């Protein structure tokens, strides 16, 4: 029997949910430890309880591992299309020109990650190599590609975001980590033949899923959040 000071603390429902949300982050280093298909199915089944307008459920998921996962990375990395030349022709994730406060937040994120990895601002080759790790899902054993029917409208994309968040929170409840990856979107031409994605589906993003490799320096990187008073108004 555990001594009183060794017993795990009882958490309230609020604390359990809050911990799953707060502990979620974009992990960029994973262990090769497999994740059972049954666990992935449970995560997706729970995540599908996300709300969607008139219950349309606009999501479609391609779950990959093994040779298929590696085939995605090979197709992208062997395409000769560098990230800076990739064309966002299906949808635009970022504005044409960044402005404050978003420019400052973006820079802080990039500089913070590269600093943690010991990558200098002029070390372009190492920056590219780090970005390319997206396409091997940061060595995660599971890589998911998400698509949406191109005939759907912006409301369904809002619904999709809630579905993706549910996946990440459900993964944390099972001791797993994730990394949502928009980097896959401009490479839909390379991904389509590997996964057999039809033309009527837009590649929304990818997501790595697995157990975090805490031995890697990038696992120590943490982002901050703007104070509440910067973006909330209480009106009575």
N, C-alpha and C positions, 0 to 999 in steps of 0.2 A: 504494500500500500504506500502511496506517495505521502510524504510529509505535507502538512498544510501549505507550506510555502512553495511546494513543488507542483501542486495540483493546478491544472489549467483553469484559468478564470472563465467563469460562465459569461458568455456574451449575450447581450440583448439582440433582438431581431434588428433593431436600428444599427447597432454596432457591426453586426455581421454584414449587412448591406453596405453600410458606409465604408467598411474596410475593403470590400470587394471593389468598390468604385475608386477609392483613393489609392489602392495598391496597383491598380491597372496603369500600365505605362507601355510605351513602345520599346520592347526588348529587341536588341540587335545582336544577340549572341545566344544560341541555343545548344543544348546537349543533344546527342543522337538518340537519346532514350525514346523508344517508340511510344506512340499514343494509340491505345486500342480504338478500333473502329466504333465499338459500342459507346465509348466515352464521347467521341466526336458526334455520334448520332444524338446522344443525350443533350449535348451542348446546343446543337442546331435545333433540336426539337423544342427545347426551352426558349431559345432565342426567337423562334417563329411566333411566339406569343406577342411580339412587338405589334403595336397598333399600325394599321394602314387604312387609308381612306376607303370606305365601303368594303373593308376586309379584302382588298385586292391582292395583298401579299405579293409584291412585285419582285421578290428576290429569286435568284437562281444561283446555285453554288456548285462549283466543280472542286471536289476534294481530292488532292493529289498527294502521293508519296512515292518513294522509290524511283523507278526509272521514269515514270511520267513527270514527277516533280523535277528531276534532273533534266528532262527533255525540254521543259519550259526555259530553264536557265540557259541551256545550250543554244536553243533557237534565238534567244535574245542576244546573248553575248557573242554569238558567231554571226550576227546579222550585219555587223559593221556600223550600226546606227548608235552613235554615242548619245548619252543622255542629253547633252546640250544641243544635239541636232534632232532629237525626237520631236515629232509633230503631234500636238494635242488636237487631233482632227475630229475626235468623237465628242468630246466635251472639254471645257476649259476649267481647270481646277483653280488656277491662280489668276490674279489680275494681270493685264499687260504691263503695268508699272505699279510697283509697290509704293505705299505711302504710309505715313505714321497713323496710328501706333503699330501697324502690322509689319512695316519694314523693320523696325527695331526689334520686335519679338522674333521675327524670322532670323535676323542676324544673330541674336543672342542664342537661339537654338542651334544654328549651324556652327558658330564659333565655339559654343560650349561643348558640343559633341566632338568636334575635331581636336579641341584642346585636350579633352580627356584621352583621346587616342594618340596625342603627341603629333598631330598633323598641323603643320604651319600653314598660314594663309596663302603662301605661294607654292605649296607642295601639291600641284595640280594632279600629278600621277597618283598620289596616295588618296587624294579626295575622290578621284574617279574609281579607284579600286574599292574604296569604302562604299560608294554609291552602288557599284556593281554587285555588292553583297546582297542588295535587295533581291536580285534575280535568282539567287540560290536560297531565298527565304531565310537568310542569316543562319543557314545550316539547320534550320528546324526540320523535324521529321515529317511535318505536315504543312502543306502549302495549299491555301484555298484561293480560287479565283471567282469573283462575284460578277454577275452580269445582270442586265435589266433589258427588257424589251424596249427597243428604241422608239416605239410608238407611244410609250407612256410619257407623262409630263412631269413638271418640276415637283408636284406634290408627291409623286411616287418616289422621287429621289430623297425627299425629306423622310418618308417612311423607311427607306432603305438605311438611312443613317441610324435610325433607332434600332433596326434589326442588327446592324453591325455592332453597335454598342452592347446590345444584349449578348452577342457572342462573346465579346471580350470580358464582360462581367461574369457570365456563366463559366468561362474558362478559369477565371480567378477563383471562383467558388470550388473548383476542382484542383487547385494548386498549380494550374498551368498559366503560361503567359502568352501574349500575342504581340504582333506588330502589324497594324493596318498599313497597307502600302499602295498609295496612289501611283507609284512609279511604274506599275505594270500597264496602266491605261494606254499610254501612247504606243505600246508594243502589241496592240491587239492583232496586227497582221501576223506577227510571229507566233502568238499564242493560239490563234484560232485553229490552225491545222493540227497542233499537238493535242488539243482537247476536243476537237470537232465542234467548236462553237459556231452556230449558224450566224449569218450576216444580220439577221434581225435583232441580235443581242449585242448590246454595248458592254464592253469590259469596263466595269466600275472601278475595281481595285483588286488587290490581292491581300492576303493576310497569312502571316506565319503563325504557327501554333505549336507549342511544345513546352519543355522544361527549360528554364533559364540556365545558362552557363555563367554562374556567378564568379568564375575565375577570370573572366575577360574584363579589361578596363572599361569597355563601353557599358558594362552592367552597373557601373557606379554612377553613371550620368543621370541626373534628375533635372527635369524642367520645372519652372515655377509657374504660378498663375497670377494674373493681375488682381490687385485688391478689389474686393466687392464694390467699394465706393466708386471705383473708376467706371463701372459699367451697369450699376443698378440704381434705379430711382424708386423710392417708396412714396406713393402719392395717395393721400387720404382726403 
